Structure formats: structure tokens, C-alpha cells
Amino acid sequence: MESLHVDLYLRASPDDVWAALTDPQLVPRWRFGMSFQTDWQPGSPLSSRSPNGDGTVLQAVRGRGLVYEWSQTDQPQANGGHPSTVSFELTPMGEVTRLTVVHSDLESEGAFLKVVAPGWPMILSSLKSLIETGEPLSFQARS
């Protein structure tokens, strides 16, 4: 199994970062349309659209951290047939919040790892842009 680890520094409070991570109106803006249906309470089910997936909220502490397990339901074998785990840790640093993202339980050399490894830097850059400027990034090719 493999893990991806990304640290990101945002000019925002931990509460503002938490809102961007959990608000159903904000999440699709920085996750390129992906949305989650959950109440973000530990033990609660979590489902997503675009891509379709199911999981469980493992930990959720407002302004501090969030952990969930997730499987892509339309391609269950993409990660070797088991869920992966995504964790977000928020650390206040004055006017800045360090966001540490760890995506673990990834099948080595699996199809899912090959998608998420380059995807997280793009997604998190869009999150940073949304929080700091009010607009997410767009990665559409120019003609």
C-alpha cells in the first residue's frame, strides 16, 4: 500500500478552510464538480457524485481535521477492491493555516493511484485559489 502526502499553506483561518472542505456549495467548486452527501459526523455514511463513491466519515473536528474512507463505486477494482483513506489536518499558524492532506491505503501501481497522484496537486491548488481569491482554478485547455 502507498500514501500520498501534501502540505499546503493557505491565507485563511482553520474555520474558513474547514468550511471549504465541508460546505456542499463550496466543495464542487474546487473539486471540479465532485460533491459529497454526508453530515460530516464520525460514523456517518458518505457518498459522492462525479465520480460516484461511497464511504464513511471516520473523524471530523471542526477547524482541526477530517478523515474519511472512500471507494469509487463505478470502478471498484481501481484500488484493488478496497477503500482508500483521505485525511485533512488543519494547523493554525498566525494568519495562515497549514493543511496537511494524506491519501492512504492506495494500491501500489494501481489505476486509482495513477489518477489521484497528479490529481491532488491540481485539486488543492484550486482549493487554495478559491479560499484566497474567491475563485477556483480552471484547467480547461485553451484552443
N, C-alpha and C positions, 0 to 999 in steps of 0.2 A: 504494500500500500504506500501511497505517496501523499504528500501535503504540499499545498501552495501557501506562501506566506507573503503578505503585502502590508507595509506600513504607509500610511497616508496622513498628511498634516493639513488640517482644514482651519480656515479662519472663521471659527464658529464655536458656539458653546456645545458641550455634550448634549444638552437638551435639543438644540437645533439639529444636530447630527442624528440623534435618536428619532426625531420627527421625520427626517428624510428617509431613514431606514424602515419606518413602520407605517407612515401615513399612506393609506390606499390611493390618495390623489397624487402623491409625490413619487412613489416607487416606480410606476410605469414610465415616468418622465426620464429618470436616469438609468433605468434598466431596459431601455429600448423596447418598451411595451409590456414587459413581463409584469404580472400583477400577482399578489398573494391574497388569499382569503383565509383569515385567521383573526383571532382576538389577541394574539401575541401573549398569551398566558402559558406558563410552563405546563406541559402535558396536553395542550390543545392541538387538535389536528391543524394542518396547514396544507392548502392546495394552491397550485399556481396555474396560470394560463400563459401561454406563449413564452416558453414551452410549458406543456402540461406536466404537472408533477404533484406528488403527494408526500407528506412528511409529518413531522411532529415538532412543536416548539419544545426545546429542551430546557432553555434558560432564557429569562427576559427580565432585566433590571433597568428600568427607565434611566437613561443618561449614563449607563455604565457598560451594558453589554447585552448581547443577544446571541443565542445558539439555536440552530435548528438542524434537523436531519431531513434529507430530501432525496427523492428518487424520481427520475423522469419516466412517467408512466407510458408515454408513447414509444419509448425505446428502452425497455427495462434492462436489456443486456449491455447497454452502453457503458455502464460502470461495473461490469462483471456480475450484474444481477443483485447488487446490494446498494443501500443508500450511501450517500456521502454526507458529511457534516460541515456546516458553514458556521463560523463564529466571528462576531464583531466585538472587539473590545474598545471602549472609549476611555481615553485618559486625558483629563484636563491639563493644559499647560499654559496657564495665563489666558490670553485671548485666543489661543489655538487649542484644538482637540486633536490628539493623535488617535487615529483609527487604525487598529490592527485587525486585519482580516486573515483568517486561516480557513482554507478549504481542505479538509482532510478526508481520509477513508477513500482515496481515489485509486482506482485500479491502475497499477503501473502499465504504461504503454497502451492503456485503454482508449477507446474512441472518445469517451467523455472527457478524460484528461486533456486530450489533444484539442478539444474545443474550449474548455474553461481556462487553460493556461494562458493563451493570448487574450481571452475574453475579459478576465478580471481587470487588467490594467485599463482597458477601454471603459468598462463599466464604472470603475472607481474614479477615473478621470472625469467622466460625465457627472458623477455624484458631486465631486469637488466643484466643478463648474456651476452646477445647479445651486449648491449651497452658497457659494461666494459671489455669484453674479446674477442668480435668479433664472439662468438659462442652462439647460443641459447641453452637452456636445452632440453634434450630428456627424456621423461618419459616412454619409452618403457620398458616393463617387461623383466627382464633377465631370461634366461632359465637355 
